[in-house]
Amino acid sequence: MILKSNALKFYVCLVTTSLLHAETADEQVAAQLFNAVKAAEKKGYSFTQSQAQLSVPRIQQKVKTLEKLAQNEKIIQECLRKEMEMKNTHYVFYTAVPYLRLFQDITRKLYKRKVGNVGALSNKSFQFIRYTYNDPIYNQYKDVTDFLIQEIQENGIVDDNLTRLKTILVSTNLAFFGNIGFTGESTYYYLNHPQPWARAKREWLDASLKSFGYSTAFSNELLALQELTKTGMGDLFQLFIPKEMVNSIGYLSWRQGIPFDVPFISAIFQRPNLSLSRADQIYPDEINKLINEIKKNWKEKDPATVTMVNNLLENVRAGKFYLDEFLQTYKKAPASLPFLNYYQARLLVTNDQLLNPNSGIIIYRYSSMDPQKEQEYKTKLNAIIEKMEQSKKEPSSSIREKLGNLEDSLNRLAARINAVT
């Protein structure tokens, strides 16, 4: 019994020591980040967006509490290095995407075959964030201001919880640790906690293949590769938008794509002294309820709502949500921004900009995929793409596609019958 007791004490001590070591490692990474910011400031260097956010003490206190900083150190340092390289020519935006690597890789390979290894594709600095080629859904608006005016005039508000808007808007943070501490809005949180509801849908893959002129007969074989791409983390996307383009692509936003108009948000959510802190937390149920009320009241021409929405539209037309001027302030005087941790941006997806590797936009993806598994995955994916290419050249490819579609339909019918019985 004494031996067992001693063994148990040793085990508890070992586990405790390991946990303390992990915490210390995270704290060390946080300290390195803060020291790098101090060093840049001391040398008189201008801040990047992430450095600007990290320079503020209230943000540093939040970063100190984060988990997995040591585990993610390589990704963090590489992102910050790229920000430094491009800070004079581009603005940076961050988002995390789980479980869609397969679709991104397929789209990139098919685009190269159809259009060529052009622009940022040629040096591996472009990823596709949507997967259909030259889809008219991404040609609806002249620019992001046109989108905002049309959407608000129609509905009184922007709500990108709707699939219709999720398709054409990318929700992003303005710094690596943007919206830190808010699980539903933080890129860093989604990187480390990919959401179980996010999944790659078969219909998305079929639509992508068809848009590039390929058969869907190989969809099942392609989807089988998804298991190889799964990790315990999401994929991080770092989007660099040329400064001269940013006002046509993105706007300053809050949750669910609502323009970051403090009087408008305060009025909707009845927060006369809006702070957005935890003490002033607005939960999803409340947001959805009040957004639906705004839509209803706008349609019914409620006078107070009409005034509020017209003021919002006036601010849109006046360029109040343009990102260029705001991000200059963000980088030069971050402490002066009362809502520093809560700003977001929405980026409008269009064929000629965010989906165009020749546009000057650069999009990097960071993954925690095991190198050996990644190599196996790439080899198998390339082999299937080659088979698709050969099939496309064969006269019987259309017949094979029809047979493949018939097989899929029969399989789905069988699954329904089994579910009923």
C-alpha positions, 0 to 999 in steps of 0.5 A: 500500500505504501508503494502504491501511495508513493507511486500515486503521489509521484504521478500527481506530482509529474502531472502537476509539473507538466501542467505548470510547464505548459502554462509557463511555455504559454506565458513565455510566448506571450512575453516574447510577443509583448517584448517584440512590440516594445522593441519595435516601438523603441526603434520607432517602427510603425506598428502592424495591425497585430502589433498595434493591438498587442501594444495595449495593456488591456489586450495584453492581460487577455493574451496572457490568459490564452491557451495553446500559445506555445503550441501555435507559436510557429503559426503566430510568428510566421503570421506576424512576420508576413504582416511586417513584410507587407504593412506598407502595401496591404492591410491584413485580415484573419479568419479560421476555416475548419474542414474545407481544405479538400475543397480549397485544394481541388478548386486551386488545382482546377483553376490552374488547369483552366486559367493557368498558374497565374498571379499569386498562385505561382508562388503559393500565396493564394487560396480560394475561399469559395469554390465555384468558377465564375459564379454569377452570385459573386457578380451581384454588386459593384462594390461593398458600398453598393452591397450595403446600400442595397441590403440595408434598403431592402431589410433595414440591417445586415444579418450574415447569419443568413446563408445568402449573406454567408455565401458572399461575405467573409467574417474577419478580425483585424488582428491575429488576436482580434475579439480575444475572449469572445468565443463566437467572434475570435479567430484564435478561438476558432483556430483551436476549437473548430466547430462541429457544425462546420462540414464540407457538403457534397453539393458544394463539391459537385457545384465546384466540379461542374463549374470547371467543366468536370464530371461529378463521377469522382466526387465520392472518391474525392470526399473519401480524402477528407479523413486524411485532412482532419486535425484537431484544429481549424485552418487559419487564413491570413488575407492581405488586401492592397490598401488602394482596394480595401474600401471597395472590398471591406467595411468595418463591422460588428457581429453578424455583419452589422456595420460598426455604427455605435449609435445604431447598435446602441439604439437597437440593443437599448444600451445607451452607454454601450461598452460591449464588455462582458458586463455589457454582453449581448447574447445571440438570442437577443441579437437574433430577436432584435434583428428580426424586430428591426426587419419587421419594423422597417418593412412596416415603416415604423417611424423610429426605425425608419429614422434610425435606418436612414441615418445608417444609410447616410453613414454608409454613403458618407464612407463612415465604414471605410477601412482605409482611414480607420486602419490607419488610426488602428495602427497609429493610435490603438489605445484611442479606440474604445472598442479596440477588441471588438472591431471586425471587418466583412469582406465582399466576395467577388470574382474579380477581387477575392476570387482572382489570384491576379488581383493583387490580393494575397491569401495564406493558409496555415495548417497543423496537418501532419507532414506524412499524412499531408504527403499521402493526401496530396499524392492521392488527390493528384492521382484523382485529378489526373483521372478526372482530366483523362475522363474529361477527354474521353467520349464516354465521360458524359455517360460515366457522369450520368451513371455516377449520378444515377448511382448516387441517387440510388444510394440516397434512395436506399438510405431513405428506405432504410431510415423508414424501415 
